[in-house]
């Protein structure tokens, strides 16, 4: 068995497979250390849902790396899968040279990354002092670099407040957090704690329109939705969130891709359109928290074991979303298949919706009607119960998930 990616989902899947006795399990990781994003995310809060304890990011990453090794999985570091040499065979490169690796089954767990400034098309000069959260945390925690004195954070979701914690650890003052949405989007407890401790302003309905300065950043120009403009003095800017899956291998494999997630389309087994090839973690739903994707690693491992035992998915009915929702995952279903991980589908809202209602239908036939438990918040997952799965007609058309409710103001993010 082969797992590509040694983040929480890949390591959890490898540990479960190795314990099951399915044979040799290898994990390929292009970085020099296993653990994914948590290994350079030094704040606490990891491990609540999967391990039922609270850890820092590095300790959490170390826990899963140790668990995979103890189970008998071989984690190979600084090895990059560069291309496909067959349906389940990779060309790889490392310090020892080129190698081809074939497997009976493959799990892609390559994760997701934040869009940098260039992908968001933010104009201006190209000064020093421009980061994403991931680059910032690596600079501060892995390389102990100085990153500036005054910072602006672009985005106001959960990872944005994580960036604020990192900046505080680096001795950098956060002078503003800027979001193009009408409200911040982090979880209340985390947001309130950060607000009480750091006391920076959150500028809502505002856009970064220009980066100023050369060779070092000297400020950012912002524009509010009401037309007001301003320049904020800063020598550091951190672009947070706006996630995109690391989908290069998925695309090169010619997999069916989901236009919403931009990752490979997967069914409730987390199987892709290529038999024996599975995908899990934030590659298929960018982005959920580490404990959620670690739990999903166990789910995909069980799917791989069933596939090796001869189980197949004969029908994959597409699931599409309508209304204030960007995507749903999984996005293929089989009425005879298992429930998705956690017994629920993940929805990613486009904007704020209070009292959200959902209708699931196929060919004008209602499969489920109900109300979602919480207000929809952009950049935070919502969850749809999967009890309607058995009602899907394998000979019918695609399944539509229609979400409605009382919508707030819609803002267009920088792209």
C-alpha positions as CSV (number, residue, x, y, z in Angstrom):
1,X,0.0,0.0,0.0
2,X,1.2,3.5,-0.8
3,X,0.2,6.8,0.8
4,X,1.3,10.1,-0.7
5,X,1.6,12.8,1.9
6,X,2.5,12.5,5.6
7,X,0.1,15.0,7.1
8,X,-2.5,13.9,9.7
9,X,-4.8,12.1,7.3
10,X,-2.0,10.3,5.5
11,X,-0.3,9.2,8.7
12,X,-3.6,8.1,10.3
13,X,-4.5,6.0,7.2
14,X,-1.0,4.5,7.1
15,X,-1.2,3.5,10.8
16,X,-4.6,1.9,10.4
17,X,-3.5,0.0,7.3
18,X,-0.3,-1.2,8.8
19,X,-2.1,-2.5,11.9
20,X,-4.6,-4.4,9.8
21,X,-2.0,-6.6,8.3
22,X,-2.7,-5.8,4.6
23,X,1.0,-5.9,3.7
24,X,3.8,-3.4,3.3
25,X,2.7,0.2,3.8
26,X,4.8,3.1,2.6
27,X,4.3,6.8,3.0
28,X,6.0,9.3,0.7
29,X,6.6,12.8,2.0
30,X,8.4,15.5,0.0
31,X,9.2,17.5,3.2
32,X,12.1,16.6,5.4
33,X,9.9,16.0,8.5
34,X,6.4,14.3,8.7
35,X,3.3,15.8,10.2
36,X,2.1,18.4,7.6
37,X,1.0,21.8,8.7
38,X,0.7,21.1,12.4
39,X,4.5,20.6,12.7
40,X,5.1,24.3,12.3
41,X,1.9,25.5,14.0
42,X,3.0,26.0,17.6
43,X,-0.3,27.1,19.1
44,X,-2.4,24.6,21.2
45,X,-5.8,23.2,20.4
46,X,-4.9,20.1,18.4
47,X,-6.2,16.6,19.1
48,X,-9.6,17.4,20.7
49,X,-11.8,15.3,18.5
50,X,-9.5,12.4,17.5
51,X,-7.2,12.0,20.6
52,X,-9.5,13.6,23.2
53,X,-6.7,15.7,24.6
54,X,-5.1,19.1,23.8
55,X,-1.7,19.3,22.1
56,X,0.5,21.8,20.4
57,X,0.8,21.4,16.6
58,X,4.4,19.9,16.7
59,X,3.5,17.4,19.4
60,X,0.4,16.4,17.5
61,X,2.4,15.9,14.3
62,X,5.0,13.9,16.2
63,X,2.2,11.7,17.8
64,X,0.9,10.6,14.4
65,X,4.4,10.1,12.9
66,X,5.2,7.8,15.9
67,X,1.8,6.0,15.6
68,X,2.5,5.2,12.0
69,X,6.0,4.0,12.7
70,X,4.9,1.9,15.7
71,X,2.2,0.2,13.5
72,X,4.9,-0.8,11.0
73,X,4.4,1.8,8.3
74,X,7.6,3.0,6.6
75,X,7.6,6.8,6.3
76,X,10.1,8.0,3.6
77,X,11.0,11.6,3.9
78,X,12.3,14.0,1.2
79,X,10.8,11.8,-1.5
80,X,8.7,13.4,-4.2
81,X,6.2,11.6,-6.4
82,X,6.7,13.5,-9.7
83,X,4.5,11.7,-12.1
84,X,2.6,8.5,-12.9
85,X,4.1,5.6,-14.6
86,X,0.9,3.6,-14.6
87,X,-2.6,3.6,-12.9
88,X,-1.1,2.8,-9.5
89,X,2.6,3.3,-10.2
90,X,4.7,6.5,-9.5
91,X,7.9,8.0,-10.7
92,X,9.7,9.4,-7.7
93,X,12.8,11.4,-7.0
94,X,14.9,11.8,-3.9
95,X,18.5,12.4,-2.9
96,X,19.2,8.8,-3.7
97,X,18.0,9.2,-7.3
98,X,15.0,8.2,-9.4
99,X,12.7,5.3,-8.5
100,X,9.4,3.7,-9.7
101,X,7.0,2.5,-7.0
102,X,4.0,0.4,-7.7
103,X,1.2,-0.5,-5.2
104,X,-2.0,-2.5,-4.9
105,X,-3.8,0.6,-3.7
106,X,-2.8,4.3,-3.4
107,X,-4.1,7.0,-1.1
108,X,-3.5,10.6,-2.2
109,X,-3.3,12.8,0.9
110,X,-1.4,15.8,-0.4
111,X,-3.4,18.4,1.4
112,X,-4.1,22.0,0.5
113,X,-2.3,25.3,0.5
114,X,-3.2,29.0,0.8
115,X,-3.2,31.1,-2.3
116,X,-0.3,33.5,-2.3
117,X,-0.5,37.2,-3.2
118,X,0.2,36.5,-6.8
119,X,-2.7,34.1,-7.2
120,X,-5.0,36.7,-5.6
121,X,-4.0,39.2,-8.2
122,X,-3.2,41.9,-5.6
123,X,-1.3,44.7,-7.5
124,X,1.7,46.8,-6.4
125,X,5.4,46.3,-6.0
126,X,7.1,43.0,-5.1
127,X,8.6,43.9,-1.7
128,X,10.0,41.7,1.1
129,X,7.7,41.0,4.0
130,X,4.9,39.2,2.1
131,X,3.8,35.8,3.6
132,X,1.1,33.2,3.7
133,X,0.3,31.7,7.1
134,X,2.3,28.6,6.3
135,X,5.4,30.5,5.2
136,X,5.1,32.8,8.2
137,X,5.0,29.8,10.6
138,X,7.9,28.1,8.9
139,X,10.0,31.3,9.1
140,X,9.2,31.9,12.8
141,X,9.2,28.4,14.2
142,X,11.4,26.4,11.9
143,X,14.0,29.0,10.9
144,X,13.8,31.6,13.7
145,X,13.7,34.4,11.2
146,X,12.8,38.0,12.0
147,X,9.6,38.8,10.0
148,X,9.0,42.5,10.8
149,X,7.5,44.8,13.3
150,X,4.0,45.9,12.1
151,X,1.7,43.4,10.3
152,X,-1.6,43.4,8.4
153,X,-3.4,40.1,8.2
154,X,-5.5,39.5,5.1
155,X,-8.5,37.3,6.0
156,X,-10.5,36.9,9.2
157,X,-11.1,33.1,9.4
158,X,-9.7,30.6,11.9
159,X,-6.3,30.4,10.3
160,X,-6.1,34.2,10.3
161,X,-6.2,34.3,14.1
162,X,-3.6,31.5,14.1
163,X,-1.4,33.8,12.1
164,X,-2.0,36.5,14.8
165,X,-0.7,34.1,17.5
166,X,2.4,33.4,15.4
167,X,3.1,37.1,14.9
168,X,2.8,37.7,18.6
169,X,5.3,34.9,19.3
170,X,7.6,36.6,16.8
171,X,7.3,40.0,18.6
172,X,5.3,41.6,15.7
173,X,2.4,43.9,16.4
174,X,-0.8,43.2,14.4
175,X,-2.1,46.6,13.3
176,X,-5.2,45.4,11.4
177,X,-7.0,42.3,10.1
178,X,-8.8,42.9,6.8
179,X,-11.6,40.8,5.4
180,X,-13.8,41.5,2.4
181,X,-16.7,39.8,4.1
182,X,-19.1,41.7,6.4
183,X,-18.1,39.7,9.6
184,X,-15.2,37.7,10.8
185,X,-15.5,33.9,10.3
186,X,-13.5,32.2,13.1
187,X,-14.9,30.2,15.9
188,X,-16.2,32.3,18.8
189,X,-14.0,31.1,21.6
190,X,-10.8,31.4,19.5
191,X,-11.8,34.9,18.2
192,X,-12.8,36.3,21.6
193,X,-9.6,35.0,23.2
194,X,-7.5,36.6,20.5
195,X,-9.4,39.8,20.6
196,X,-9.0,40.2,24.4
197,X,-5.3,39.4,24.2
198,X,-4.2,41.2,21.1
199,X,-6.8,44.0,20.6
200,X,-6.3,44.7,16.9
201,X,-9.0,46.1,14.7
202,X,-10.9,43.8,12.3
203,X,-11.8,45.8,9.2
204,X,-14.7,44.2,7.5
205,X,-16.1,44.7,4.0
206,X,-12.6,45.9,3.0
207,X,-10.2,44.9,0.3
208,X,-6.4,45.0,-0.1
209,X,-5.9,46.9,-3.4
210,X,-2.2,47.6,-3.5
211,X,1.1,46.7,-1.7
212,X,3.5,49.6,-1.3
213,X,7.2,49.9,-0.8
214,X,10.5,48.7,-2.2
215,X,12.6,46.7,-1.4
216,X,10.7,46.2,1.9
217,X,6.9,46.6,2.3
218,X,6.0,50.0,3.8
219,X,2.2,49.8,3.7
220,X,-1.0,48.4,2.2
221,X,-3.7,50.3,0.5
222,X,-7.3,49.3,1.3
223,X,-10.7,50.1,-0.1
224,X,-13.9,49.7,1.9
225,X,-17.1,48.7,0.1
226,X,-18.5,52.2,0.8
227,X,-15.8,53.7,-1.3
228,X,-13.4,54.9,1.4
229,X,-9.7,54.3,1.0
230,X,-6.8,54.3,3.4
231,X,-3.1,53.3,3.6
232,X,-2.0,51.3,6.6
233,X,1.6,51.5,7.6
234,X,3.1,48.0,7.8
235,X,6.3,46.2,7.0
236,X,4.6,42.7,6.9
237,X,1.5,41.4,5.3
238,X,0.1,37.9,5.8
239,X,-2.3,36.4,3.3
240,X,-4.4,33.8,5.1
241,X,-7.0,31.2,4.0
242,X,-8.4,31.1,0.4
243,X,-7.4,27.4,0.2
244,X,-6.6,25.4,-2.9
245,X,-6.0,21.6,-2.9
246,X,-2.5,20.4,-3.9
247,X,-4.1,18.6,-6.9
248,X,-1.2,18.3,-9.4
249,X,-0.9,14.5,-9.1
250,X,-4.7,14.2,-9.3
251,X,-4.9,16.2,-12.5
252,X,-1.9,14.4,-14.0
253,X,-3.7,11.1,-13.3
254,X,-6.7,12.2,-15.4
255,X,-9.0,11.8,-12.5
256,X,-12.6,13.2,-12.5
257,X,-12.2,16.5,-10.7
258,X,-14.9,18.3,-8.8
259,X,-15.4,22.0,-10.0
260,X,-16.3,23.2,-6.5
261,X,-13.5,21.7,-4.3
262,X,-11.0,21.7,-7.3
263,X,-9.8,18.4,-5.9
264,X,-10.5,14.9,-7.2
265,X,-14.2,13.8,-7.1
266,X,-14.7,11.1,-4.5
267,X,-17.5,8.9,-3.3
268,X,-18.3,8.1,0.3
269,X,-15.5,5.5,0.3
270,X,-13.2,8.3,-0.7
271,X,-12.6,6.4,-3.9
272,X,-11.7,8.3,-7.1
273,X,-12.6,7.6,-10.7
274,X,-9.5,5.3,-10.9
275,X,-10.1,1.9,-9.3
276,X,-7.7,1.4,-6.3
277,X,-6.9,5.0,-6.1
278,X,-8.3,6.9,-3.1
279,X,-8.0,10.5,-1.9
280,X,-8.5,11.9,1.6
281,X,-8.0,14.9,3.8
282,X,-7.9,18.5,2.7
283,X,-7.1,17.4,-0.9
284,X,-10.8,16.6,-1.2
285,X,-12.3,19.3,1.0
286,X,-10.1,22.4,1.4
287,X,-10.0,23.0,4.3
288,X,-10.9,21.2,7.6
289,X,-9.1,21.1,10.9
290,X,-6.4,18.6,11.6
291,X,-8.4,16.3,13.9
292,X,-11.2,16.0,11.4
293,X,-8.8,14.9,8.6
294,X,-7.0,12.5,10.9
295,X,-10.4,10.8,11.7
296,X,-10.9,10.6,7.9
297,X,-7.6,8.8,7.6
298,X,-9.1,5.9,9.5
299,X,-12.2,6.0,7.2
300,X,-10.2,5.8,4.0
301,X,-8.1,3.0,5.4
302,X,-11.2,0.9,6.0
303,X,-12.3,1.6,2.4
304,X,-8.9,0.4,1.1
305,X,-9.2,-2.8,3.1
306,X,-12.7,-3.4,1.7
307,X,-11.5,-2.7,-1.8
308,X,-8.6,-5.2,-1.4
309,X,-11.2,-7.8,-0.2
310,X,-13.1,-7.4,-3.4
311,X,-15.7,-4.7,-2.7
312,X,-16.3,-2.4,-5.7
313,X,-18.4,0.7,-6.3
314,X,-20.5,0.0,-9.4
315,X,-22.3,3.4,-9.6
316,X,-21.1,6.8,-8.7
317,X,-23.9,9.4,-8.9
318,X,-22.7,13.0,-8.9
319,X,-23.9,15.3,-6.2
320,X,-24.2,19.0,-7.0
321,X,-24.9,22.0,-4.8
322,X,-27.1,25.1,-5.4
323,X,-27.5,28.3,-3.4
324,X,-25.0,29.8,-1.0
325,X,-22.7,26.8,-0.9
326,X,-19.5,26.5,-2.9
327,X,-19.0,22.7,-2.7
328,X,-20.0,19.4,-1.1
329,X,-17.7,16.5,-0.1
330,X,-18.0,13.7,-0.9
331,X,-19.5,14.6,-4.2
332,X,-20.2,11.2,-5.6
333,X,-22.6,8.7,-4.0
334,X,-23.5,5.0,-4.3
335,X,-26.7,3.9,-2.6
336,X,-25.1,0.6,-1.7
337,X,-22.0,2.2,-0.4
338,X,-21.0,3.1,3.2
339,X,-21.9,6.3,5.0
340,X,-19.3,9.1,4.6
341,X,-16.7,9.8,7.3
342,X,-18.6,10.8,10.5
343,X,-21.9,10.0,8.9
344,X,-22.2,13.4,7.2
345,X,-21.4,15.4,4.1
346,X,-19.3,18.6,4.4
347,X,-20.6,21.8,2.9
348,X,-18.6,25.0,2.3
349,X,-20.7,28.2,2.5
350,X,-20.1,31.1,0.2
351,X,-21.7,33.7,2.5
352,X,-23.6,34.1,5.8
353,X,-27.0,32.4,6.0
354,X,-29.2,32.3,9.1
355,X,-31.8,29.6,9.7
356,X,-30.5,27.6,6.7
357,X,-32.8,25.0,5.1
358,X,-31.7,22.1,2.8
359,X,-33.5,20.1,0.2
360,X,-31.9,17.0,-1.3
361,X,-33.5,15.8,-4.5
362,X,-33.0,13.6,-7.5
363,X,-35.0,13.9,-10.7
364,X,-37.6,16.1,-8.9
365,X,-38.0,13.5,-6.1
366,X,-37.3,14.7,-2.6
367,X,-34.7,12.5,-0.7
368,X,-34.4,14.8,2.4
369,X,-35.7,18.1,3.7
370,X,-34.6,19.7,6.9
371,X,-32.9,22.6,8.7
372,X,-29.2,22.7,9.3
373,X,-28.2,23.2,12.9
374,X,-26.1,26.3,12.7
375,X,-25.9,29.6,10.8
376,X,-23.7,29.2,7.7
377,X,-20.4,31.0,7.9
378,X,-18.0,31.4,5.0
379,X,-14.7,29.7,5.4
380,X,-16.1,27.3,8.0
381,X,-17.6,23.9,7.2
382,X,-21.2,23.0,7.7
383,X,-22.5,19.5,7.9
384,X,-25.4,17.6,6.2
385,X,-26.6,14.3,7.7
386,X,-26.2,11.4,5.3
387,X,-29.4,9.5,6.2
388,X,-30.8,10.1,2.7
389,X,-28.1,8.1,1.0
390,X,-30.1,4.9,0.7
391,X,-32.8,6.8,-1.2
392,X,-30.6,7.5,-4.2
393,X,-31.7,5.8,-7.4
394,X,-28.5,4.4,-9.0
395,X,-30.3,4.6,-12.4
396,X,-31.3,8.2,-11.9
397,X,-29.6,11.5,-12.6
398,X,-27.4,13.6,-10.4
399,X,-28.4,14.5,-6.8
400,X,-29.0,18.2,-6.1
401,X,-28.4,19.7,-2.6
402,X,-30.3,23.0,-2.5
403,X,-29.6,25.3,0.5
404,X,-31.7,28.4,1.2
405,X,-32.3,30.8,4.1
406,X,-31.8,34.4,5.2
407,X,-28.6,35.5,3.4
408,X,-26.3,38.3,4.5
409,X,-24.3,40.6,2.3
410,X,-22.3,38.9,-0.5
411,X,-18.8,40.1,-1.0
412,X,-16.5,39.0,-3.8
413,X,-13.1,37.9,-2.5
414,X,-9.8,39.0,-4.1
415,X,-8.9,36.5,-6.9
